[in-house]
Amino acid sequence: MDNKKIQELYVEALKLVTFFNRPENDKFLIESNNINLDFKLFPLFVAISKLQPTTVQKLSSFSGRPHSTISRQVQRLESAELINTTVNTEDSRSHFIKLSFTGEMLSDKIKKARIETIKQTLNNITDDQQETILASLKLLNRIILAKTAENK
């Protein structure tokens, strides 16, 4: 692949990552779907739903945010009864974190809202174009993840 294509691929991938990481997109999803969750807690809540059971340490590493920040946000989610924490029997300094029943219901609502948003976004492209996008994203992820594993 020539340098121009590599640069173009990088820029397009960066646009996607930037889009998904923009807090205003989370805020819009929350507000437009009547989701009762502080948008500042949204990324952590979604991470917990994907990584559960997890720990503050793993969430801190995953998000790149300080342990103390994650710990405070976990406390807020627990106070809102969206997560449950239990002591790690192998290390009592650590707690396992997972969604509560209420948190699971909220997670389902978020997933449905995302699906609807994506459906609306992709509504004007053909099934073949959707398949091409999906296949290309899967291929790109497979290549990048394999390369990442090689570098460890």
C-alpha positions in Angstrom: 0.0 0.0 0.0 1.4 3.4 -0.9 1.9 6.2 1.6 -1.1 8.2 0.3 -3.5 5.3 0.9 -2.0 4.6 4.3 -2.5 8.2 5.3 -6.0 8.2 3.9 -6.9 5.0 5.8 -5.5 6.5 9.0 -7.4 9.7 8.6 -10.7 7.8 7.9 -10.2 5.5 10.9 -9.3 8.4 13.1 -12.6 10.2 12.1 -14.5 7.1 13.2 -12.7 6.9 16.6 -13.2 10.6 17.1 -16.9 10.3 16.4 -17.4 7.5 18.9 -15.3 9.3 21.5 -17.1 12.6 21.4 -19.1 13.2 24.6 -21.7 15.3 22.8 -22.7 12.1 20.9 -23.2 10.3 24.1 -25.2 13.2 25.5 -27.4 13.3 22.4 -28.1 9.5 22.6 -29.0 9.9 26.3 -31.2 12.9 25.9 -33.0 11.8 22.7 -33.8 8.4 24.2 -34.8 9.5 27.7 -32.0 7.5 29.3 -31.6 8.5 33.0 -27.8 8.6 33.3 -25.4 11.4 33.7 -23.5 11.6 30.4 -20.2 11.9 32.3 -20.8 8.4 33.7 -21.9 7.0 30.3 -18.5 5.8 29.0 -17.7 4.1 32.3 -21.2 2.5 32.5 -20.8 1.1 28.9 -17.3 -0.1 29.7 -18.6 -2.0 32.8 -21.3 -3.6 30.7 -18.7 -4.8 28.2 -16.0 -5.9 30.6 -18.1 -7.3 33.5 -17.2 -8.6 35.9 -14.3 -6.1 36.2 -12.4 -4.1 38.7 -11.5 -0.4 39.1 -7.9 -1.2 38.1 -9.0 -2.8 34.8 -11.4 0.1 34.1 -8.7 2.6 34.8 -6.3 0.8 32.4 -9.0 0.4 29.8 -10.1 4.1 29.9 -6.7 5.7 30.6 -8.2 7.6 33.4 -6.9 7.8 37.0 -7.9 5.1 39.5 -9.3 7.7 41.8 -11.6 9.2 39.2 -12.9 5.7 38.2 -13.4 4.8 41.9 -15.5 8.0 42.5 -17.6 7.3 39.4 -18.1 3.7 40.4 -19.4 4.9 43.8 -21.8 7.2 41.9 -23.1 4.3 39.8 -23.4 2.1 42.8 -25.4 4.8 44.7 -27.7 5.0 41.6 -28.1 1.2 42.0 -26.9 0.6 38.4 -24.0 -1.6 39.5 -23.1 -4.0 42.3 -19.7 -4.5 43.8 -18.4 -7.5 45.6 -15.1 -8.1 47.4 -12.6 -10.1 45.5 -12.0 -13.1 47.7 -8.4 -13.5 46.4 -7.5 -9.8 47.1 -9.7 -8.0 49.6 -8.4 -4.6 48.4 -10.1 -5.2 45.1 -13.8 -5.4 44.3 -15.6 -7.0 41.3 -18.0 -4.7 39.5 -20.9 -5.8 37.4 -24.3 -4.3 36.4 -27.2 -4.7 38.7 -30.6 -5.8 37.4 -31.5 -2.1 36.9 -28.2 -1.5 35.2 -28.8 -4.4 32.8 -32.2 -2.9 31.9 -30.6 0.4 31.3 -27.8 -1.2 29.2 -30.5 -2.9 27.1 -32.2 0.4 26.6 -28.9 2.0 25.5 -28.2 -0.9 23.1 -31.7 -0.5 21.5 -31.2 3.2 21.2 -27.8 2.7 19.5 -29.3 0.1 17.1 -32.1 2.5 16.1 -29.6 5.3 15.6 -27.4 3.2 13.4 -30.5 1.9 11.4 -31.5 5.5 10.8 -27.9 6.5 9.8 -27.5 3.5 7.4 -31.1 3.8 6.0 -30.0 5.4 2.7 -27.4 2.9 1.7 -28.0 -0.5 0.0 -27.6 -3.9 1.7 -24.6 -4.6 -0.4 -22.9 -1.3 0.8 -23.7 -2.2 4.4 -22.2 -5.7 3.8 -19.1 -4.1 2.3 -18.7 -1.7 5.2 -19.1 -4.6 7.7 -16.6 -6.8 5.9 -14.1 -4.0 5.7 -14.4 -3.1 9.3 -14.0 -6.8 10.4 -11.0 -7.2 8.2 -9.3 -4.0 9.5 -10.0 -5.1 13.1 -8.6 -8.6 12.5 -5.4 -7.1 10.9 -4.9 -4.5 13.6 -5.6 -6.9 16.5 -3.3 -9.6 15.0 -0.5 -7.0 14.7 -1.1 -5.8 18.3 -0.8 -9.3 19.6 2.4 -9.7 17.7 3.9 -6.6 19.3 3.2 -7.8 22.9 
